[in-house]
Amino acid sequence: MLKRFFLVASLILAVPAAASDLSDAVKKDYDEHLAGLFDYFHRNPELSTVEHETARRMALELGLAGFDVAEGVGGTGVVAMLRNGEGPLVMMRADMDGLPVEEKSGLENASLAQQKDPITGNMVYTMHACGHDVHITSLVGTARRMAANRDAWSGTLMLVVQPAEERVLGAAAMKEDDIWGRFGTPDYALAFHVSSNDVAGIINVSEGSPYAGADTVDIIIHGVGAHGAHPHRGKDPIVLGSQIVLALQTLVARELSPRDPGVVTVGSFHSGTKHNIISDRAHLQLTVRNTSTATRELLLSGIKRIAENMGRVAGLPEDKLPEVIVSNESVPPTINDPALARRLKQAWAESMGDDAVVDIPTKGMGAEDFPFFTVEPQITSVYWAIGGTPQADFDTEAAGGAPVPSHHSPLFKISPEPAVTAGVESTVVALIELMSE
């Protein structure tokens, strides 16, 4: 563990808290510092687990803000601490990794960077195609504002720069590196994600589950190979696999309550090598999504039951039944504490205006690894969204024009100023609300 101690917080006191409204101070800091920092991060994304330069820059920025900084936590993770008297320990997390995507957004600062993919070993283009550059830029802005407003709060602020969210590895790695034992277990944990689905600058907060839990599941089907002209001599894993795929659809359609969301998607089906050969093996790859532990248990147990019993229907012996393997890449659902969500919603509305806060349910089942921080032990937490797309772009789409690009698309783009400034302002408001009790 490397620690850097910086005592030069005076560098960031561009606007004293008593002399300026928070939003004005954030806007001034964006113009003078954060805009350039965002541009740097956007042009220089790094892949999961190898975010070395990003981590170094974040450690430098947080240190200059007056925080005690520890690097190398859970790989490339950074933890920055600012102690300001008695009070709660509150954690704010930002993820920093990019994706192996070639940017085709047409932006002037589009990423041209390439990096060796730690999974494949190949050189690939890299892009902040999910908006993590907004998250880390906003975290720096938050650090600078909280340091400049120490008279408004008391307690200990923990800022966490997390690696490898895109591979759902980073939060678990930081936990395994004893982050709570080394720095303290937070009383509250906070995080946000910029969203291309929401109007730029809007805060979208749910009292329920903003992100689904996700399980990666493999089903290995053991058949008996034979000539395609003599199917009676084999056990066809493709036919059995097809029956399993269709039967799995009944889990959501007929076993899960219509008001409970869940997804079972077979994303890959591999078997066979030639037209006239019945294979002896098939491999199904699934993603399973849920918003509660009860739904997760229903879906996973149902997948195992269906796969094994369809094997029995096909006449396979007990030692050759399909195998169901749940990957360790699984993540639990992100579930907000309802009381805390209501409390922060009120604080945001009072500080930023009623129109700035919405509760629009997400239409997808995207997943996050933030819950690894908030379960075992259970930590009261809220995860919100910050809008990143101008209203004009939604109007264009509604009129039949270009659709708003989704996250992970090479066309993905965020309007940085409203997203970053709303990210900073909403985070500072939330932190001061929790740390001025």
C-alpha positions as CSV (number, residue, x, y, z in Angstrom):
1,M,0.0,0.0,0.0
2,L,1.3,3.4,-1.0
3,K,0.1,6.5,0.8
4,R,0.5,10.1,-0.2
5,F,-0.3,12.9,2.1
6,F,-1.0,16.3,0.7
7,L,-1.6,19.5,2.7
8,V,-2.2,21.9,-0.1
9,A,-6.0,22.1,0.0
10,S,-5.7,25.8,-0.4
11,L,-5.1,25.2,-4.1
12,I,-8.7,24.4,-4.6
13,L,-10.4,27.0,-2.6
14,A,-11.4,29.0,-5.6
15,V,-14.7,30.0,-4.1
16,P,-15.2,29.9,-0.4
17,A,-18.4,28.3,0.8
18,A,-19.6,31.4,2.5
19,A,-19.2,33.5,-0.6
20,S,-21.0,31.5,-3.2
21,D,-23.9,29.3,-3.9
22,L,-22.9,25.7,-4.3
23,S,-24.1,25.4,-7.9
24,D,-22.1,28.6,-8.8
25,A,-19.0,27.1,-7.2
26,V,-19.4,23.8,-9.0
27,K,-19.9,25.6,-12.3
28,K,-16.8,27.7,-11.8
29,D,-14.7,24.7,-10.9
30,Y,-16.0,22.9,-14.0
31,D,-14.9,25.8,-16.2
32,E,-11.5,26.1,-14.6
33,H,-10.6,22.5,-13.9
34,L,-13.1,19.7,-14.3
35,A,-13.8,20.3,-18.0
36,G,-10.1,19.7,-18.8
37,L,-10.0,16.8,-16.5
38,F,-13.0,15.1,-18.2
39,D,-11.4,15.7,-21.6
40,Y,-8.3,13.9,-20.4
41,F,-10.2,10.9,-19.0
42,H,-12.4,10.7,-22.1
43,R,-9.4,10.7,-24.5
44,N,-7.5,8.1,-22.4
45,P,-9.7,5.3,-21.2
46,E,-8.2,2.1,-19.8
47,L,-9.6,-1.4,-19.5
48,S,-10.7,-3.3,-16.4
49,T,-7.8,-4.2,-14.0
50,V,-5.2,-2.2,-16.0
51,E,-6.4,1.3,-15.2
52,H,-2.9,2.3,-14.1
53,E,-2.6,5.9,-15.5
54,T,-6.3,6.7,-14.5
55,A,-5.6,5.5,-11.0
56,R,-2.4,7.6,-10.8
57,R,-4.2,10.7,-12.0
58,M,-7.1,10.2,-9.6
59,A,-4.6,9.7,-6.7
60,L,-2.9,12.9,-7.6
61,E,-6.1,14.9,-7.9
62,L,-7.6,13.6,-4.6
63,G,-4.3,14.2,-2.9
64,L,-4.2,17.8,-4.1
65,A,-7.7,18.2,-2.7
66,G,-6.3,17.5,0.8
67,F,-7.2,13.9,1.2
68,D,-5.0,11.1,2.5
69,V,-4.6,8.7,-0.4
70,A,-3.9,5.0,-0.6
71,E,-3.2,3.4,-3.9
72,G,-3.2,-0.2,-5.1
73,V,-6.3,-1.3,-3.1
74,G,-7.8,-4.4,-4.8
75,G,-5.5,-4.0,-7.7
76,T,-5.6,-0.5,-9.1
77,G,-8.2,0.9,-6.7
78,V,-7.7,4.2,-4.8
79,V,-9.1,5.1,-1.4
80,A,-9.0,8.7,-0.3
81,M,-9.9,9.8,3.3
82,L,-10.7,13.2,4.7
83,R,-11.3,13.4,8.4
84,N,-13.1,16.4,9.7
85,G,-14.0,15.9,13.4
86,E,-16.6,13.7,14.9
87,G,-19.4,12.2,12.8
88,P,-20.4,9.4,10.5
89,L,-18.1,7.6,8.0
90,V,-19.6,8.0,4.6
91,M,-18.3,6.4,1.4
92,M,-18.8,7.7,-2.1
93,R,-17.7,5.4,-4.9
94,A,-16.8,6.0,-8.6
95,D,-15.8,3.4,-11.1
96,M,-13.1,4.2,-13.6
97,D,-12.6,1.5,-16.2
98,G,-13.4,1.8,-19.9
99,L,-14.4,-0.8,-22.5
100,P,-12.8,-2.5,-25.5
101,V,-14.8,-0.5,-28.0
102,E,-13.7,1.7,-30.9
103,E,-15.3,5.1,-30.4
104,K,-17.4,6.3,-33.4
105,S,-19.2,9.2,-31.7
106,G,-17.8,11.8,-34.0
107,L,-16.8,14.0,-31.0
108,E,-13.7,16.1,-31.2
109,N,-12.3,14.4,-28.2
110,A,-13.2,10.9,-29.3
111,S,-10.8,8.3,-27.9
112,L,-8.1,7.1,-30.3
113,A,-6.4,5.1,-27.5
114,Q,-5.4,1.5,-27.8
115,Q,-4.4,-1.0,-25.0
116,K,-3.5,-4.6,-24.7
117,D,-6.6,-6.5,-23.6
118,P,-5.7,-8.4,-20.4
119,I,-8.2,-11.2,-21.4
120,T,-7.2,-11.8,-25.0
121,G,-3.7,-10.3,-25.1
122,N,-4.7,-8.4,-28.3
123,M,-4.3,-4.7,-28.9
124,V,-7.8,-3.1,-28.9
125,Y,-9.3,0.3,-29.1
126,T,-10.6,1.6,-25.8
127,M,-13.5,3.9,-25.1
128,H,-15.5,5.3,-22.1
129,A,-18.6,3.8,-23.6
130,C,-20.5,3.7,-20.3
131,G,-19.7,7.1,-18.8
132,H,-17.2,6.3,-16.1
133,D,-15.2,9.3,-17.1
134,V,-18.2,11.4,-15.8
135,H,-18.1,9.4,-12.5
136,I,-14.4,10.0,-11.7
137,T,-14.4,13.6,-12.9
138,S,-17.4,14.3,-10.6
139,L,-15.6,12.5,-7.7
140,V,-12.7,14.9,-8.1
141,G,-15.1,17.8,-8.1
142,T,-16.8,16.4,-5.0
143,A,-13.5,16.1,-3.2
144,R,-12.6,19.8,-4.0
145,R,-16.0,21.1,-2.9
146,M,-16.1,19.1,0.3
147,A,-12.6,20.2,1.2
148,A,-13.6,23.8,0.6
149,N,-16.7,23.5,2.7
150,R,-15.4,21.8,5.9
151,D,-17.4,24.1,8.1
152,A,-20.7,22.6,6.7
153,W,-20.0,19.0,7.7
154,S,-18.3,16.8,10.2
155,G,-17.2,13.2,10.2
156,T,-15.0,11.2,7.8
157,L,-15.4,11.1,4.1
158,M,-14.1,8.1,2.1
159,L,-13.9,8.4,-1.6
160,V,-13.4,5.1,-3.5
161,V,-12.1,4.9,-7.0
162,Q,-13.0,1.4,-8.1
163,P,-11.5,-0.6,-10.9
164,A,-13.0,-3.3,-13.1
165,E,-16.7,-2.6,-12.7
166,E,-17.3,-3.7,-16.3
167,R,-16.1,-7.1,-15.5
168,V,-17.8,-7.1,-12.0
169,L,-14.4,-7.8,-10.4
170,G,-13.4,-4.5,-8.8
171,A,-15.7,-4.1,-5.8
172,A,-15.2,-7.7,-4.7
173,A,-11.4,-7.3,-5.1
174,M,-11.4,-4.2,-2.9
175,K,-13.4,-6.1,-0.3
176,E,-11.0,-9.0,-0.5
177,D,-8.2,-6.5,0.1
178,D,-9.8,-5.7,3.4
179,I,-11.0,-2.2,2.5
180,W,-13.2,-2.0,5.6
181,G,-10.6,-3.3,8.0
182,R,-8.0,-0.9,6.7
183,F,-10.1,2.2,6.4
184,G,-13.3,1.7,8.4
185,T,-16.7,0.3,7.6
186,P,-19.0,3.1,6.3
187,D,-22.2,4.1,8.0
188,Y,-23.5,5.0,4.6
189,A,-22.4,4.1,1.0
190,L,-23.3,6.2,-2.0
191,A,-22.8,6.0,-5.8
192,F,-24.3,7.3,-9.0
193,H,-24.2,6.4,-12.7
194,V,-24.6,8.8,-15.6
195,S,-27.5,7.7,-17.8
196,S,-28.0,8.3,-21.5
197,N,-31.7,7.4,-21.0
198,D,-32.3,10.5,-18.8
199,V,-32.3,14.2,-19.6
200,A,-29.0,15.9,-18.9
201,G,-28.6,17.2,-15.4
202,I,-31.6,15.3,-14.0
203,I,-31.3,13.2,-10.8
204,N,-33.2,9.9,-11.1
205,V,-33.5,8.1,-7.9
206,S,-35.5,5.0,-7.0
207,E,-36.7,3.8,-3.6
208,G,-36.4,0.2,-4.9
209,S,-33.8,-1.5,-7.1
210,P,-32.1,0.7,-9.7
211,Y,-30.0,-2.1,-11.0
212,A,-30.7,-5.8,-11.3
213,G,-28.7,-8.7,-10.0
214,A,-27.0,-10.8,-12.7
215,D,-25.8,-14.4,-12.8
216,T,-23.8,-15.9,-15.6
217,V,-24.9,-19.5,-16.0
218,D,-23.5,-22.3,-18.2
219,I,-25.4,-25.5,-19.0
220,I,-23.2,-28.4,-20.3
221,I,-25.2,-31.1,-22.0
222,H,-23.7,-34.5,-22.4
223,G,-25.1,-36.5,-25.4
224,V,-24.1,-39.6,-27.2
225,G,-22.5,-39.0,-30.6
226,A,-23.7,-40.8,-33.7
227,H,-23.9,-40.6,-37.4
228,G,-26.6,-38.2,-38.6
229,A,-28.2,-41.0,-40.6
230,H,-28.5,-43.2,-37.5
231,P,-30.0,-40.9,-34.9
232,H,-31.4,-43.8,-32.9
233,R,-27.8,-44.8,-32.0
234,G,-27.1,-41.6,-30.1
235,K,-28.5,-39.0,-27.7
236,D,-28.7,-35.7,-29.6
237,P,-27.6,-32.8,-27.4
238,I,-28.8,-30.3,-29.9
239,V,-32.4,-31.6,-29.6
240,L,-32.1,-31.8,-25.9
241,G,-30.6,-28.3,-25.7
242,S,-33.4,-26.9,-27.8
243,Q,-36.0,-28.4,-25.5
244,I,-34.1,-26.9,-22.5
245,V,-34.1,-23.4,-24.1
246,L,-37.8,-23.5,-24.8
247,A,-38.6,-24.9,-21.3
248,L,-36.6,-22.2,-19.6
249,Q,-38.9,-19.6,-21.0
250,T,-41.7,-20.9,-18.7
251,L,-39.7,-19.7,-15.7
252,V,-40.5,-16.1,-16.2
253,A,-43.8,-16.7,-18.1
254,R,-45.4,-19.2,-15.8
255,E,-43.5,-19.4,-12.5
256,L,-42.5,-15.8,-11.7
257,S,-45.2,-13.5,-10.5
258,P,-46.2,-11.1,-13.3
259,R,-45.3,-8.1,-11.1
260,D,-41.9,-9.4,-10.3
261,P,-39.2,-8.7,-13.0
262,G,-36.9,-11.4,-14.1
263,V,-34.9,-12.3,-17.3
264,V,-33.5,-15.7,-18.5
265,T,-31.7,-15.2,-21.7
266,V,-29.8,-17.9,-23.6
267,G,-27.2,-15.9,-25.3
268,S,-25.1,-18.7,-26.9
269,F,-25.8,-22.2,-28.1
270,H,-22.7,-24.2,-29.3
271,S,-22.7,-27.8,-30.5
272,G,-21.6,-29.9,-33.4
273,T,-18.9,-29.8,-36.1
274,K,-20.5,-31.1,-39.3
275,H,-23.8,-31.6,-41.1
276,N,-24.0,-35.4,-40.7
277,I,-22.6,-35.8,-37.2
278,I,-24.6,-35.9,-34.1
279,S,-22.4,-34.3,-31.4
280,D,-21.8,-35.7,-28.0
281,R,-21.9,-32.2,-26.3
282,A,-23.7,-28.9,-26.3
283,H,-23.0,-25.8,-24.3
284,L,-25.6,-23.1,-23.4
285,Q,-24.5,-19.7,-22.0
286,L,-27.1,-17.8,-20.1
287,T,-27.6,-14.5,-18.4
288,V,-30.1,-14.4,-15.5
289,R,-31.4,-11.1,-14.1
290,N,-33.5,-10.3,-11.1
291,T,-34.2,-7.5,-8.6
292,S,-34.6,-9.6,-5.4
293,T,-32.9,-12.5,-3.8
294,A,-36.2,-14.5,-3.8
295,T,-36.5,-14.1,-7.6
296,R,-32.8,-15.1,-8.0
297,E,-33.4,-18.3,-6.0
298,L,-36.5,-19.1,-8.0
299,L,-34.8,-18.7,-11.4
300,L,-31.6,-20.5,-10.6
301,S,-33.3,-23.4,-8.9
302,G,-35.7,-23.6,-11.8
303,I,-32.9,-23.6,-14.4
304,K,-31.3,-26.6,-12.6
305,R,-34.5,-28.4,-12.3
306,I,-35.5,-28.0,-15.9
307,A,-32.0,-28.9,-17.3
308,E,-31.6,-32.0,-15.2
309,N,-35.2,-33.3,-15.7
310,M,-35.1,-32.7,-19.5
311,G,-32.0,-34.9,-19.4
312,R,-34.1,-37.6,-17.7
313,V,-36.8,-37.1,-20.3
314,A,-34.2,-37.7,-23.0
315,G,-33.2,-41.0,-21.3
316,L,-29.8,-39.9,-20.1
317,P,-28.4,-41.8,-17.1
318,E,-28.1,-40.0,-13.7
319,D,-24.3,-39.5,-14.1
320,K,-24.8,-37.9,-17.5
321,L,-27.5,-35.3,-16.7
322,P,-26.9,-31.7,-17.9
323,E,-24.6,-29.7,-15.6
324,V,-25.6,-26.3,-14.5
325,I,-22.7,-24.0,-13.5
326,V,-23.2,-20.6,-11.9
327,S,-20.2,-18.4,-12.5
328,N,-18.5,-16.4,-9.7
329,E,-19.1,-13.3,-11.9
330,S,-22.5,-13.1,-10.4
331,V,-23.7,-9.9,-8.7
332,P,-26.6,-9.3,-6.4
333,P,-29.2,-6.7,-7.2
334,T,-28.6,-3.1,-6.2
335,I,-31.3,-2.2,-3.7
336,N,-31.7,1.3,-2.3
337,D,-32.6,1.9,1.3
338,P,-36.1,3.4,0.9
339,A,-35.9,5.8,3.9
340,L,-32.5,7.1,2.8
341,A,-33.7,7.5,-0.8
342,R,-36.6,9.6,0.4
343,R,-34.3,11.7,2.6
344,L,-31.9,12.4,-0.1
345,K,-34.6,13.1,-2.6
346,Q,-36.0,15.8,-0.3
347,A,-32.5,17.2,0.2
348,W,-31.9,17.4,-3.6
349,A,-35.3,18.9,-4.2
350,E,-34.8,21.6,-1.6
351,S,-31.3,22.4,-2.8
352,M,-31.5,21.9,-6.6
353,G,-35.3,22.3,-7.2
354,D,-38.3,19.9,-7.5
355,D,-37.9,19.7,-11.2
356,A,-34.3,18.4,-10.8
357,V,-35.4,15.1,-9.1
358,V,-37.4,12.3,-10.7
359,D,-38.2,8.7,-10.1
360,I,-38.5,7.0,-13.5
361,P,-38.2,3.2,-13.3
362,T,-35.5,1.8,-15.5
363,K,-36.7,-0.3,-18.5
364,G,-33.7,-2.6,-18.6
365,M,-32.1,-5.2,-16.4
366,G,-28.5,-3.8,-16.3
367,A,-26.4,-4.9,-13.4
368,E,-23.7,-3.3,-11.2
369,D,-21.1,-4.6,-8.7
370,F,-21.7,-1.8,-6.2
371,P,-23.7,-4.2,-4.0
372,F,-20.5,-6.1,-3.1
373,F,-19.7,-3.0,-1.0
374,T,-23.1,-2.9,0.7
375,V,-23.8,-6.5,1.7
376,E,-22.0,-8.6,4.3
377,P,-22.0,-6.4,6.3
378,Q,-25.2,-4.6,5.3
379,I,-24.5,-0.9,4.7
380,T,-27.3,1.6,4.3
381,S,-26.9,2.8,0.7
382,V,-28.4,4.8,-2.2
383,Y,-27.4,4.6,-5.9
384,W,-28.9,7.2,-8.2
385,A,-28.7,8.2,-11.9
386,I,-27.6,11.5,-13.4
387,G,-29.0,12.3,-16.8
388,G,-26.5,12.8,-19.6
389,T,-28.5,13.4,-22.8
390,P,-29.8,16.8,-23.9
391,Q,-33.6,17.1,-24.3
392,A,-33.1,18.1,-27.9
393,D,-31.6,14.7,-28.7
394,F,-34.7,12.9,-27.3
395,D,-36.9,15.3,-29.3
396,T,-35.0,14.4,-32.5
397,E,-35.4,10.7,-31.8
398,A,-39.2,11.1,-31.1
399,A,-39.5,13.0,-34.5
400,G,-38.0,10.0,-36.3
401,G,-34.4,11.2,-36.3
402,A,-31.2,9.6,-35.0
403,P,-31.9,7.4,-31.9
404,V,-30.1,8.2,-28.6
405,P,-27.1,5.8,-28.5
406,S,-27.2,3.3,-25.7
407,H,-24.4,2.6,-23.2
408,H,-21.6,0.3,-24.5
409,S,-22.3,1.6,-28.1
410,P,-19.4,3.0,-30.1
411,L,-21.8,5.9,-30.7
412,F,-22.3,6.6,-27.0
413,K,-21.9,10.2,-25.9
414,I,-22.7,12.2,-22.8
415,S,-23.1,16.0,-22.5
416,P,-20.3,16.5,-20.0
417,E,-21.0,19.8,-18.4
418,P,-24.6,19.2,-17.1
419,A,-23.7,15.6,-16.2
420,V,-20.5,16.4,-14.3
421,T,-21.9,19.5,-12.5
422,A,-25.1,17.7,-11.5
423,G,-23.0,14.7,-10.4
424,V,-20.8,16.9,-8.2
425,E,-23.7,19.0,-6.8
426,S,-26.0,16.1,-6.0
427,T,-23.1,14.2,-4.3
428,V,-22.1,17.2,-2.2
429,V,-25.7,17.8,-1.2
430,A,-26.1,14.2,-0.2
431,L,-22.9,14.1,1.8
432,I,-23.6,17.3,3.7
433,E,-27.1,16.0,4.4
434,L,-25.6,12.9,6.0
435,M,-22.7,14.5,7.7
436,S,-24.4,17.5,9.4
437,E,-26.6,15.5,11.7
